[in-house]
Amino acid sequence: MEFAWKKNLFVLWAGVFFCSMAYSISIPFLPIFMHNELGVGEKNLSIWAGVAFGITFLSSALISPYWGSLADKYGRKPMLIRSGYSLAALYFINFFVQDPYQLVALRLFQGLLAGFIPAAIALVGTNTPEDKSGYALGIMSTATASGNIIGPLIGGVVSYTIGNRNAFLFSSAIVLIAALIATFMVHEKEFARPKVRSKVKDDLKQAAGIPIFFALLGLVAMSNFSVMILEPLITIYVQGMGISSDRTSLVSGIVFSAVGVATVIMAPRWGRIGGRIGYGKVLLIGLLGGAVGNLLQFFVTGYVGFGILRFVYGLFFAGVFPSVNAMIVQVTKPEFRGRAFSLNQSATQIGTMAGPLIGGVLGALMPIHWIFVVNGIALLICAFVAHYLKIDQAGPFRRKAAVESDSR
């Protein structure tokens, strides 16, 4: 009987949607929660917020290669189940925190036990016919974006109506749903399991033998850095636009969701365009458009115009990460693909970790609107590197050469 990859894709889409939504629920109100309920002063708020965001991604970046090697040996579905139930428990415990140290410690463990979304993406990448993998991975990117749309809206509404702490309970329940979906509805094809678990240094050596893939890892890290440098600051920035304190979480949630809405609209379209002109070209267009969109945000002073520009930025940037995922499938062997996505996740988490940390420090040293310039320049650097390395010229048939290089 043929493996029902479309059914698997739908089920995994739902799981990633719930997991992404659970994480993004706390984004709009976390700095306010730390200030109002954990006693963090305004002077140190941006730094504490940066640490709280960044510590999760740092720990996840360090542990992802380990989970990836276990996934290649024991399967991606066990990683889904492990991560889902662990995160549900940690989100629940967040409800009881009383000081910023407890919150940071919990977010550290959240990163160590994370891995639901990369495991789901790897499972799709390794359980979908190769000629459909680009389409399937593009669809998966809309799951993350959709969760990121709904999450801040729910987080903003919940914190506005019944308090910030209750949003953590929402996150716990939603991740529990994702874990149950993974347990009872996800299926994984049998695959040739290695006798021993691979070592991270061997995976890195194999990755270095595929130049395009290795370059993609660097671009992923830099792109995520440019995005996440603003993550702990947007709520504070919106509050400085004259929004009353009782409406800040709600307005911030809407602004956060603008990029996600744009991603849901454009990601599938960029996927189809990438299939025609090459995912490398779509990657370059997304980086350039995202850079210009961020630089223009420097000149906006009202929250309405700010939200509109965030949306326009998202329309272009929607093509970046689906293109990267599709190119990873093109340039790696099936038996290495699980570890390839794990390394991609580590690169993602390194950039995602560095962004909030540096953003928090910069937010304390300079006006926040100047950080949009830093953000735009980072994306311009990524676009230059992509063009210099001729990644934008890599088409659907570039994979053959890369595989031959990998086999030598």
Kinemage of the C-alpha trace (Angstrom):
@kinemage 1
@onewidth
@group {chain A} dominant
@subgroup {mainchain}
@vectorlist {calphas} color= white
{ca met a 1} P 0.000 0.000 0.000
{ca glu a 2} L 1.361 3.425 -0.994
{ca phe a 3} L 2.397 5.654 1.877
{ca ala a 4} L -0.246 8.356 2.407
{ca trp a 5} L 2.135 11.303 2.400
{ca lys a 6} L -0.646 13.849 1.820
{ca lys a 7} L -2.495 12.701 4.937
{ca asn a 8} L 0.760 12.803 6.881
{ca leu a 9} L 1.409 16.322 5.604
{ca phe a 10} L -2.005 17.501 6.775
{ca val a 11} L -1.587 15.955 10.224
{ca leu a 12} L 1.918 17.369 10.677
{ca trp a 13} L 0.717 20.754 9.460
{ca ala a 14} L -1.857 20.763 12.244
{ca gly a 15} L 0.728 19.755 14.850
{ca val a 16} L 3.199 22.456 13.789
{ca phe a 17} L 0.375 25.000 13.679
{ca phe a 18} L -0.578 24.289 17.299
{ca cys a 19} L 3.056 24.245 18.462
{ca ser a 20} L 3.888 27.532 16.716
{ca met a 21} L 0.756 29.129 18.107
{ca ala a 22} L 1.639 28.012 21.639
{ca tyr a 23} L 5.089 29.598 21.469
{ca ser a 24} L 3.950 32.886 19.943
{ca ile a 25} L 1.119 33.389 22.448
{ca ser a 26} L 3.556 34.847 24.987
{ca ile a 27} L 5.465 37.107 22.581
{ca pro a 28} L 3.325 40.278 22.827
{ca phe a 29} L 3.071 40.344 26.607
{ca leu a 30} L 6.284 38.744 27.905
{ca pro a 31} L 8.117 42.059 28.517
{ca ile a 32} L 4.992 43.482 30.181
{ca phe a 33} L 4.608 40.318 32.266
{ca met a 34} L 8.213 40.608 33.428
{ca his a 35} L 7.710 44.267 34.357
{ca asn a 36} L 4.276 44.100 36.015
{ca glu a 37} L 4.359 40.683 37.687
{ca leu a 38} L 8.018 39.700 38.082
{ca gly a 39} L 9.328 43.070 39.257
{ca val a 40} L 11.766 43.878 36.437
{ca gly a 41} L 12.412 47.639 36.284
{ca glu a 42} L 12.053 49.647 33.089
{ca lys a 43} L 15.790 50.371 32.990
{ca asn a 44} L 16.698 46.691 32.636
{ca leu a 45} L 13.527 45.488 30.935
{ca ser a 46} L 14.921 45.270 27.387
{ca ile a 47} L 17.972 43.317 28.603
{ca trp a 48} L 15.891 40.868 30.665
{ca ala a 49} L 13.464 40.431 27.759
{ca gly a 50} L 16.384 39.730 25.408
{ca val a 51} L 17.819 37.138 27.784
{ca ala a 52} L 14.419 35.464 28.251
{ca phe a 53} L 13.917 35.171 24.504
{ca gly a 54} L 17.503 34.291 23.638
{ca ile a 55} L 18.225 31.622 26.249
{ca thr a 56} L 15.621 29.307 24.730
{ca phe a 57} L 17.244 29.454 21.334
{ca leu a 58} L 20.784 29.114 22.666
{ca ser a 59} L 20.003 25.892 24.501
{ca ser a 60} L 18.027 24.604 21.523
{ca ala a 61} L 20.900 25.344 19.134
{ca leu a 62} L 23.328 23.380 21.293
{ca ile a 63} L 21.060 20.357 21.711
{ca ser a 64} L 19.486 20.155 18.212
{ca pro a 65} L 22.300 18.112 16.595
{ca tyr a 66} L 21.937 15.541 19.385
{ca trp a 67} L 18.182 15.225 18.876
{ca gly a 68} L 18.769 15.072 15.121
{ca ser a 69} L 21.164 12.146 15.406
{ca leu a 70} L 18.673 10.338 17.662
{ca ala a 71} L 15.952 11.024 15.093
{ca asp a 72} L 18.026 9.432 12.320
{ca lys a 73} L 18.619 6.371 14.511
{ca tyr a 74} L 15.217 5.931 16.199
{ca gly a 75} L 12.873 7.938 13.974
{ca arg a 76} L 11.425 11.434 13.780
{ca lys a 77} L 8.078 10.525 15.345
{ca pro a 78} L 9.595 9.688 18.775
{ca met a 79} L 11.182 13.142 18.737
{ca leu a 80} L 7.780 14.700 18.076
{ca ile a 81} L 6.241 12.876 21.021
{ca arg a 82} L 9.144 13.593 23.388
{ca ser a 83} L 9.164 17.283 22.597
{ca gly a 84} L 5.394 17.742 22.618
{ca tyr a 85} L 4.705 16.379 26.091
{ca ser a 86} L 7.816 18.015 27.574
{ca leu a 87} L 6.878 21.451 26.275
{ca ala a 88} L 3.279 21.091 27.439
{ca ala a 89} L 4.531 20.459 30.990
{ca leu a 90} L 6.994 23.380 30.885
{ca tyr a 91} L 4.393 25.855 29.614
{ca phe a 92} L 2.129 24.776 32.476
{ca ile a 93} L 4.889 25.380 35.038
{ca asn a 94} L 5.397 28.901 33.607
{ca phe a 95} L 2.058 29.811 35.138
{ca phe a 96} L 3.616 29.618 38.626
{ca val a 97} L 6.835 31.647 38.160
{ca gln a 98} L 7.451 34.424 40.709
{ca asp a 99} L 10.703 36.071 39.573
{ca pro a 100} L 12.661 36.576 36.323
{ca tyr a 101} L 15.285 33.969 37.286
{ca gln a 102} L 12.636 31.244 37.437
{ca leu a 103} L 11.252 32.355 34.071
{ca val a 104} L 14.687 32.310 32.418
{ca ala a 105} L 15.430 28.864 33.901
{ca leu a 106} L 12.190 27.456 32.519
{ca arg a 107} L 12.854 28.949 29.110
{ca leu a 108} L 16.317 27.340 29.206
{ca phe a 109} L 14.718 23.910 29.709
{ca gln a 110} L 12.159 24.764 27.061
{ca gly a 111} L 15.003 25.078 24.562
{ca leu a 112} L 16.715 21.891 25.715
{ca leu a 113} L 13.554 19.825 25.312
{ca ala a 114} L 12.260 21.563 22.184
{ca gly a 115} L 12.369 20.113 18.709
{ca phe a 116} L 8.767 19.497 17.658
{ca ile a 117} L 8.816 21.776 14.612
{ca pro a 118} L 12.232 20.718 13.183
{ca ala a 119} L 11.329 17.054 13.725
{ca ala a 120} L 8.064 17.595 11.845
{ca ile a 121} L 9.844 19.363 8.977
{ca ala a 122} L 12.456 16.593 8.798
{ca leu a 123} L 9.715 13.967 8.816
{ca val a 124} L 7.990 15.703 5.906
{ca gly a 125} L 11.301 16.060 4.073
{ca thr a 126} L 12.109 12.364 4.434
{ca asn a 127} L 8.597 10.913 3.978
{ca thr a 128} L 7.441 12.845 0.906
{ca pro a 129} L 8.242 11.925 -2.726
{ca glu a 130} L 11.202 14.007 -3.855
{ca asp a 131} L 9.295 15.668 -6.682
{ca lys a 132} L 6.700 16.841 -4.133
{ca ser a 133} L 9.036 17.772 -1.294
{ca gly a 134} L 9.396 21.435 -2.252
{ca tyr a 135} L 5.629 21.833 -2.354
{ca ala a 136} L 5.192 19.990 0.948
{ca leu a 137} L 7.842 22.043 2.733
{ca gly a 138} L 6.278 25.233 1.411
{ca ile a 139} L 2.960 24.128 2.888
{ca met a 140} L 4.679 23.405 6.209
{ca ser a 141} L 6.026 26.944 6.313
{ca thr a 142} L 2.451 28.225 6.269
{ca ala a 143} L 1.749 26.153 9.389
{ca thr a 144} L 4.432 28.032 11.310
{ca ala a 145} L 3.267 31.351 9.898
{ca ser a 146} L -0.386 30.627 10.659
{ca gly a 147} L 0.479 29.706 14.232
{ca asn a 148} L 2.493 32.901 14.527
{ca ile a 149} L -0.556 34.854 13.338
{ca ile a 150} L -3.070 33.320 15.699
{ca gly a 151} L -0.715 33.049 18.695
{ca pro a 152} L -0.006 36.756 19.255
{ca leu a 153} L -3.676 37.578 18.696
{ca ile a 154} L -4.733 35.004 21.274
{ca gly a 155} L -1.951 36.092 23.612
{ca gly a 156} L -2.934 39.728 23.270
{ca val a 157} L -6.646 39.035 23.831
{ca val a 158} L -6.050 36.658 26.758
{ca ser a 159} L -3.622 38.992 28.516
{ca tyr a 160} L -5.974 41.932 27.898
{ca thr a 161} L -9.076 40.172 29.213
{ca ile a 162} L -8.079 37.704 31.927
{ca gly a 163} L -4.409 38.349 32.661
{ca asn a 164} L -0.971 37.421 31.389
{ca arg a 165} L -0.459 34.268 33.444
{ca asn a 166} L -3.470 32.536 31.926
{ca ala a 167} L -1.856 32.722 28.488
{ca phe a 168} L 0.729 30.163 29.659
{ca leu a 169} L -2.105 27.743 30.419
{ca phe a 170} L -3.409 28.260 26.892
{ca ser a 171} L 0.043 27.446 25.529
{ca ser a 172} L 0.261 24.278 27.604
{ca ala a 173} L -3.126 23.027 26.409
{ca ile a 174} L -2.323 23.795 22.774
{ca val a 175} L 1.039 21.992 22.829
{ca leu a 176} L -0.670 19.036 24.501
{ca ile a 177} L -3.021 18.878 21.515
{ca ala a 178} L 0.000 18.871 19.180
{ca ala a 179} L 1.575 16.044 21.192
{ca leu a 180} L -1.612 13.981 21.024
{ca ile a 181} L -1.801 14.541 17.278
{ca ala a 182} L 1.778 13.294 16.917
{ca thr a 183} L 1.111 10.260 19.112
{ca phe a 184} L -2.000 8.931 17.424
{ca met a 185} L -2.091 10.325 13.885
{ca val a 186} L 1.471 10.745 12.556
{ca his a 187} L 2.969 7.873 10.564
{ca glu a 188} L 6.585 7.391 9.540
{ca lys a 189} L 7.909 5.112 6.840
{ca glu a 190} L 10.409 2.454 7.781
{ca phe a 191} L 13.954 3.479 6.951
{ca ala a 192} L 17.448 2.022 7.133
{ca arg a 193} L 18.525 2.804 10.696
{ca pro a 194} L 22.257 3.190 11.310
{ca lys a 195} L 23.816 0.755 13.749
{ca val a 196} L 25.442 3.579 15.675
{ca arg a 197} L 24.385 7.174 16.228
{ca ser a 198} L 26.366 9.637 14.130
{ca lys a 199} L 28.687 12.175 15.706
{ca val a 200} L 28.094 15.883 15.306
{ca lys a 201} L 31.615 16.519 13.961
{ca asp a 202} L 31.039 13.892 11.258
{ca asp a 203} L 27.738 15.525 10.314
{ca leu a 204} L 29.461 18.908 10.060
{ca lys a 205} L 32.217 17.411 7.914
{ca gln a 206} L 29.632 15.894 5.585
{ca ala a 207} L 27.773 19.197 5.450
{ca ala a 208} L 30.993 21.033 4.565
{ca gly a 209} L 31.314 18.690 1.581
{ca ile a 210} L 28.134 20.221 0.137
{ca pro a 211} L 29.117 23.880 -0.400
{ca ile a 212} L 25.619 25.147 -1.206
{ca phe a 213} L 24.164 23.491 1.878
{ca phe a 214} L 26.918 24.860 4.103
{ca ala a 215} L 26.311 28.351 2.703
{ca leu a 216} L 22.588 27.964 3.326
{ca leu a 217} L 23.291 27.276 7.005
{ca gly a 218} L 25.115 30.597 7.290
{ca leu a 219} L 22.344 32.458 5.481
{ca val a 220} L 19.725 30.891 7.722
{ca ala a 221} L 21.580 31.985 10.857
{ca met a 222} L 22.038 35.550 9.584
{ca ser a 223} L 18.461 35.857 8.324
{ca asn a 224} L 17.028 34.703 11.638
{ca phe a 225} L 19.317 37.102 13.465
{ca ser a 226} L 18.035 40.015 11.403
{ca val a 227} L 14.440 39.073 12.183
{ca met a 228} L 14.810 38.260 15.871
{ca ile a 229} L 16.857 41.322 16.781
{ca leu a 230} L 13.505 43.143 17.009
{ca glu a 231} L 11.554 40.392 18.756
{ca pro a 232} L 11.906 41.635 22.360
{ca leu a 233} L 11.623 45.295 21.326
{ca ile a 234} L 8.522 45.613 19.164
{ca thr a 235} L 6.150 45.634 22.139
{ca ile a 236} L 8.252 48.337 23.815
{ca tyr a 237} L 8.461 50.234 20.510
{ca val a 238} L 4.689 50.126 19.991
{ca gln a 239} L 4.138 51.323 23.556
{ca gly a 240} L 6.289 54.355 22.750
{ca met a 241} L 3.951 55.313 19.897
{ca gly a 242} L 1.391 56.670 22.333
{ca ile a 243} L -0.579 53.456 22.933
{ca ser a 244} L -2.183 53.225 26.371
{ca ser a 245} L -0.705 50.526 28.608
{ca asp a 246} L -3.923 48.503 28.704
{ca arg a 247} L -3.970 48.268 24.885
{ca thr a 248} L -0.274 47.643 24.268
{ca ser a 249} L -0.473 43.835 24.282
{ca leu a 250} L -3.433 43.824 21.906
{ca val a 251} L -1.897 46.275 19.398
{ca ser a 252} L 1.477 44.519 19.598
{ca gly a 253} L -0.218 41.198 18.892
{ca ile a 254} L -1.791 42.638 15.753
{ca val a 255} L 1.544 44.114 14.598
{ca phe a 256} L 3.319 40.793 15.233
{ca ser a 257} L 0.641 38.997 13.229
{ca ala a 258} L 1.061 41.221 10.165
{ca val a 259} L 4.190 39.351 9.049
{ca gly a 260} L 2.472 36.012 9.580
{ca val a 261} L -0.544 37.039 7.498
{ca ala a 262} L 1.764 38.087 4.681
{ca thr a 263} L 3.606 34.768 4.916
{ca val a 264} L 0.413 32.724 4.650
{ca ile a 265} L -0.607 34.733 1.590
{ca met a 266} L 2.711 34.610 -0.244
{ca ala a 267} L 4.612 31.473 0.852
{ca pro a 268} L 2.674 29.062 -1.406
{ca arg a 269} L 2.983 31.509 -4.308
{ca trp a 270} L 6.721 31.859 -3.800
{ca gly a 271} L 6.881 28.053 -3.744
{ca arg a 272} L 5.261 27.832 -7.167
{ca ile a 273} L 7.462 30.630 -8.504
{ca gly a 274} L 10.552 28.887 -7.114
{ca gly a 275} L 9.582 25.704 -8.948
{ca arg a 276} L 9.681 27.682 -12.207
{ca ile a 277} L 12.637 30.052 -11.838
{ca gly a 278} L 14.638 28.287 -9.111
{ca tyr a 279} L 14.462 28.529 -5.329
{ca gly a 280} L 17.797 30.341 -5.228
{ca lys a 281} L 16.347 33.289 -7.157
{ca val a 282} L 13.324 33.413 -4.851
{ca leu a 283} L 15.694 33.417 -1.878
{ca leu a 284} L 17.539 36.455 -3.274
{ca ile a 285} L 14.294 38.317 -4.002
{ca gly a 286} L 13.043 37.644 -0.486
{ca leu a 287} L 16.248 38.901 1.125
{ca leu a 288} L 16.358 42.118 -0.944
{ca gly a 289} L 12.674 42.870 -0.452
{ca gly a 290} L 12.926 42.184 3.268
{ca ala a 291} L 15.942 44.496 3.550
{ca val a 292} L 14.161 47.399 1.860
{ca gly a 293} L 11.035 46.809 3.936
{ca asn a 294} L 13.005 47.004 7.170
{ca leu a 295} L 14.936 50.108 6.169
{ca leu a 296} L 11.691 51.922 5.372
{ca gln a 297} L 10.389 51.167 8.871
{ca phe a 298} L 13.011 53.553 10.226
{ca phe a 299} L 10.891 56.485 8.993
{ca val a 300} L 7.529 55.384 10.444
{ca thr a 301} L 6.270 56.934 13.686
{ca gly a 302} L 2.642 55.711 13.854
{ca tyr a 303} L 1.557 52.179 14.708
{ca val a 304} L -0.807 51.927 11.698
{ca gly a 305} L 1.918 52.693 9.176
{ca phe a 306} L 4.304 50.497 11.139
{ca gly a 307} L 1.923 47.545 10.884
{ca ile a 308} L 1.445 48.116 7.144
{ca leu a 309} L 5.186 48.163 6.499
{ca arg a 310} L 5.634 45.018 8.606
{ca phe a 311} L 3.063 43.375 6.334
{ca val a 312} L 4.861 44.503 3.153
{ca tyr a 313} L 8.153 43.250 4.555
{ca gly a 314} L 6.505 39.908 5.260
{ca leu a 315} L 5.256 39.575 1.677
{ca phe a 316} L 8.852 39.460 0.443
{ca phe a 317} L 10.461 37.662 3.357
{ca ala a 318} L 7.857 34.886 3.025
{ca gly a 319} L 9.966 33.414 0.240
{ca val a 320} L 13.189 33.028 2.223
{ca phe a 321} L 12.799 30.060 4.552
{ca pro a 322} L 10.588 27.853 2.304
{ca ser a 323} L 13.200 28.326 -0.419
{ca val a 324} L 15.968 27.316 1.967
{ca asn a 325} L 14.085 24.162 3.008
{ca ala a 326} L 13.377 23.228 -0.602
{ca met a 327} L 17.038 23.735 -1.526
{ca ile a 328} L 18.141 21.526 1.375
{ca val a 329} L 16.045 18.734 -0.115
{ca gln a 330} L 17.576 19.386 -3.524
{ca val a 331} L 21.215 19.308 -2.422
{ca thr a 332} L 21.291 16.513 0.189
{ca lys a 333} L 20.953 12.755 0.050
{ca pro a 334} L 17.807 11.215 1.585
{ca glu a 335} L 19.802 9.316 4.221
{ca phe a 336} L 21.467 12.553 5.375
{ca arg a 337} L 18.363 14.712 5.185
{ca gly a 338} L 17.224 14.270 8.770
{ca arg a 339} L 20.588 15.427 10.085
{ca ala a 340} L 20.658 18.185 7.461
{ca phe a 341} L 17.433 19.637 8.811
{ca ser a 342} L 18.794 19.261 12.324
{ca leu a 343} L 21.875 21.300 11.396
{ca asn a 344} L 19.576 23.792 9.710
{ca gln a 345} L 17.640 24.054 12.966
{ca ser a 346} L 20.848 24.672 14.906
{ca ala a 347} L 21.768 27.475 12.510
{ca thr a 348} L 18.260 28.863 12.887
{ca gln a 349} L 18.449 28.788 16.661
{ca ile a 350} L 21.906 30.405 16.750
{ca gly a 351} L 20.591 33.361 14.757
{ca thr a 352} L 17.360 33.403 16.708
{ca met a 353} L 19.285 33.371 19.998
{ca ala a 354} L 21.765 36.085 19.033
{ca gly a 355} L 19.056 38.388 17.701
{ca pro a 356} L 17.096 38.980 20.940
{ca leu a 357} L 20.258 39.148 23.054
{ca ile a 358} L 21.920 41.761 20.870
{ca gly a 359} L 18.588 43.464 20.250
{ca gly a 360} L 18.004 43.776 23.991
{ca val a 361} L 21.447 45.321 24.521
{ca leu a 362} L 21.080 47.682 21.541
{ca gly a 363} L 17.611 48.657 22.756
{ca ala a 364} L 19.166 49.866 25.985
{ca leu a 365} L 21.943 51.766 24.172
{ca met a 366} L 20.182 53.450 21.240
{ca pro a 367} L 16.704 54.457 20.030
{ca ile a 368} L 14.843 51.380 18.845
{ca his a 369} L 14.081 52.805 15.379
{ca trp a 370} L 17.820 52.691 14.558
{ca ile a 371} L 17.744 48.918 15.009
{ca phe a 372} L 15.591 48.691 11.879
{ca val a 373} L 18.635 49.975 10.002
{ca val a 374} L 20.762 47.205 11.529
{ca asn a 375} L 18.061 44.726 10.544
{ca gly a 376} L 17.938 45.928 6.940
{ca ile a 377} L 21.723 45.955 6.572
{ca ala a 378} L 21.922 42.375 7.858
{ca leu a 379} L 19.481 41.246 5.165
{ca leu a 380} L 21.404 43.179 2.497
{ca ile a 381} L 24.569 41.339 3.575
{ca cys a 382} L 22.710 38.037 3.240
{ca ala a 383} L 21.549 38.971 -0.262
{ca phe a 384} L 25.101 39.952 -1.270
{ca val a 385} L 26.496 36.655 0.038
{ca ala a 386} L 23.796 34.672 -1.783
{ca his a 387} L 24.583 36.442 -5.050
{ca tyr a 388} L 28.370 36.216 -4.570
{ca leu a 389} L 28.176 32.460 -3.959
{ca lys a 390} L 25.816 32.140 -6.951
{ca ile a 391} L 23.124 30.538 -4.797
{ca asp a 392} L 20.593 32.590 -6.749
{ca gln a 393} L 21.670 30.691 -9.879
{ca ala a 394} L 20.996 27.284 -8.315
{ca gly a 395} L 18.017 25.682 -10.008
{ca pro a 396} L 16.013 22.497 -9.566
{ca phe a 397} L 18.711 20.384 -11.187
{ca arg a 398} L 21.634 21.677 -9.114
{ca arg a 399} L 21.074 18.801 -6.698
{ca lys a 400} L 22.762 16.255 -8.958
{ca ala a 401} L 26.130 18.020 -8.809
{ca ala a 402} L 25.806 18.520 -5.078
{ca val a 403} L 25.046 14.858 -4.477
{ca glu a 404} L 28.018 13.840 -6.591
{ca ser a 405} L 30.197 16.183 -4.508
{ca asp a 406} L 28.750 14.701 -1.339
{ca ser a 407} L 29.517 11.145 -2.453
{ca arg a 408} L 33.199 11.842 -3.085
